[in-house]
Amino acid sequence: MEAMLDHLVFATRDLAGAVERFAAATGVEPAEGGRHEGRGTRNYLVGLGASSYLEIIGPDVERPGSQPAPFGIDELEGDRLVTWAVRPDNIEAAAAVAKEAGADLGPILPMSRTTPTGEVLSWRLAAKHPAPYDGIVPFLIDWGTSRHPAGSGLPSVELLEFGATHPRPDEVSAVLEALEVALPVVSGAPGLKATVGGPGGTYSLS
């Protein structure tokens, strides 16, 4: 039941600023993704290859939501790589496996957003806040019949490094192993770290 890397989630309270900083460092301008209606957030995307991408997500200042923003965005200080998503063959089975291994990822819920071209993308995900193991264990996503964002001609960077630290690395690694997900986890304060590279240089996300 191997699960593939779907996307990294880089969250911020200053979406415009985060996009500008990323572009200045890498030479790659993130593409507008769209609004999450009713959630009060919007995103920008950068490809990480043919089947995965980086999501830069922050408040939608033009259409604020009535509930707290996902990923703890309202409480963030600065930009942060808060979590990541994997794409299993069977999201129900993967959620059950994760729970048995010690990580309850929450109910599987439908979501959608409209792209700038008017295309509606729909998906299902298993995620909750606060995330198990501080977001080091990924949430699960199933795009169903929707076109995957990485296949939409996104500007792209190369994922040079991706790893994590956690005070209980063996517990985290056991869940990842159950999901058949490869991520190096070493002992330390909870956190994810990734480095990406573009024509203008490298950029570290943490």
KACOR-V21268 format. One record per residue. N is the residue number from 1. RES is the residue in one letter. SS is DSSP state (~ for helix, > for strand, _ for the rest). PHI is phi in whole degrees, 0 to 359 (none if undefined). Layout:
N/RES/SS/PHI ; N/RES/SS/PHI
//
This chain:
1/M/_/none ; 2/E/_/297 ; 3/A/_/249 ; 4/M/>/267 ; 5/L/>/302 ; 6/D/>/259 ; 7/H/>/199 ; 8/L/>/261 ; 9/V/>/247 ; 10/F/>/253 ; 11/A/>/257 ; 12/T/_/201 ; 13/R/_/268 ; 14/D/_/238 ; 15/L/~/297 ; 16/A/~/299 ; 17/G/~/294 ; 18/A/~/296 ; 19/V/~/296 ; 20/E/~/295 ; 21/R/~/295 ; 22/F/~/297 ; 23/A/~/296 ; 24/A/~/295 ; 25/A/~/281 ; 26/T/~/257 ; 27/G/_/78 ; 28/V/_/240 ; 29/E/_/271 ; 30/P/_/301 ; 31/A/>/270 ; 32/E/>/296 ; 33/G/>/270 ; 34/G/>/154 ; 35/R/>/262 ; 36/H/>/260 ; 37/E/_/302 ; 38/G/_/83 ; 39/R/_/260 ; 40/G/_/77 ; 41/T/>/229 ; 42/R/>/216 ; 43/N/>/217 ; 44/Y/>/234 ; 45/L/>/231 ; 46/V/>/223 ; 47/G/>/290 ; 48/L/_/240 ; 49/G/_/128 ; 50/A/_/285 ; 51/S/_/225 ; 52/S/_/213 ; 53/Y/>/203 ; 54/L/>/255 ; 55/E/>/255 ; 56/I/>/256 ; 57/I/>/237 ; 58/G/>/200 ; 59/P/>/296 ; 60/D/_/267 ; 61/V/_/292 ; 62/E/_/277 ; 63/R/_/222 ; 64/P/_/296 ; 65/G/_/274 ; 66/S/_/267 ; 67/Q/_/237 ; 68/P/_/305 ; 69/A/_/291 ; 70/P/~/293 ; 71/F/~/63 ; 72/G/~/66 ; 73/I/~/302 ; 74/D/~/298 ; 75/E/~/258 ; 76/L/_/288 ; 77/E/_/242 ; 78/G/_/86 ; 79/D/_/275 ; 80/R/>/209 ; 81/L/>/280 ; 82/V/>/274 ; 83/T/>/190 ; 84/W/>/207 ; 85/A/>/233 ; 86/V/>/239 ; 87/R/>/243 ; 88/P/_/276 ; 89/D/_/293 ; 90/N/_/223 ; 91/I/~/293 ; 92/E/~/296 ; 93/A/~/295 ; 94/A/~/294 ; 95/A/~/297 ; 96/A/~/293 ; 97/V/~/296 ; 98/A/~/298 ; 99/K/~/296 ; 100/E/~/296 ; 101/A/~/276 ; 102/G/_/115 ; 103/A/_/232 ; 104/D/_/278 ; 105/L/_/272 ; 106/G/_/91 ; 107/P/_/289 ; 108/I/>/271 ; 109/L/>/238 ; 110/P/>/278 ; 111/M/>/217 ; 112/S/>/199 ; 113/R/>/208 ; 114/T/>/254 ; 115/T/_/285 ; 116/P/_/301 ; 117/T/_/271 ; 118/G/_/95 ; 119/E/_/285 ; 120/V/>/264 ; 121/L/>/258 ; 122/S/>/237 ; 123/W/>/206 ; 124/R/>/239 ; 125/L/>/217 ; 126/A/>/245 ; 127/A/_/203 ; 128/K/_/208 ; 129/H/_/235 ; 130/P/_/288 ; 131/A/_/285 ; 132/P/~/302 ; 133/Y/~/54 ; 134/D/~/60 ; 135/G/~/85 ; 136/I/_/289 ; 137/V/_/284 ; 138/P/_/288 ; 139/F/>/273 ; 140/L/>/249 ; 141/I/>/221 ; 142/D/>/226 ; 143/W/_/277 ; 144/G/_/57 ; 145/T/_/264 ; 146/S/_/289 ; 147/R/_/291 ; 148/H/_/291 ; 149/P/~/305 ; 150/A/~/294 ; 151/G/~/266 ; 152/S/_/255 ; 153/G/_/75 ; 154/L/_/292 ; 155/P/_/299 ; 156/S/>/226 ; 157/V/_/231 ; 158/E/>/260 ; 159/L/>/278 ; 160/L/>/270 ; 161/E/>/206 ; 162/F/>/206 ; 163/G/>/201 ; 164/A/>/212 ; 165/T/>/233 ; 166/H/>/199 ; 167/P/_/293 ; 168/R/_/236 ; 169/P/~/298 ; 170/D/~/294 ; 171/E/~/295 ; 172/V/~/297 ; 173/S/~/297 ; 174/A/~/295 ; 175/V/~/293 ; 176/L/~/298 ; 177/E/~/295 ; 178/A/~/297 ; 179/L/_/276 ; 180/E/_/59 ; 181/V/_/246 ; 182/A/_/263 ; 183/L/_/206 ; 184/P/>/290 ; 185/V/>/234 ; 186/V/>/238 ; 187/S/>/290 ; 188/G/_/163 ; 189/A/_/297 ; 190/P/_/301 ; 191/G/>/176 ; 192/L/>/253 ; 193/K/>/218 ; 194/A/>/224 ; 195/T/>/234 ; 196/V/>/240 ; 197/G/>/227 ; 198/G/>/226 ; 199/P/_/297 ; 200/G/_/265 ; 201/G/>/141 ; 202/T/>/256 ; 203/Y/>/216 ; 204/S/>/262 ; 205/L/>/244 ; 206/S/_/206
//
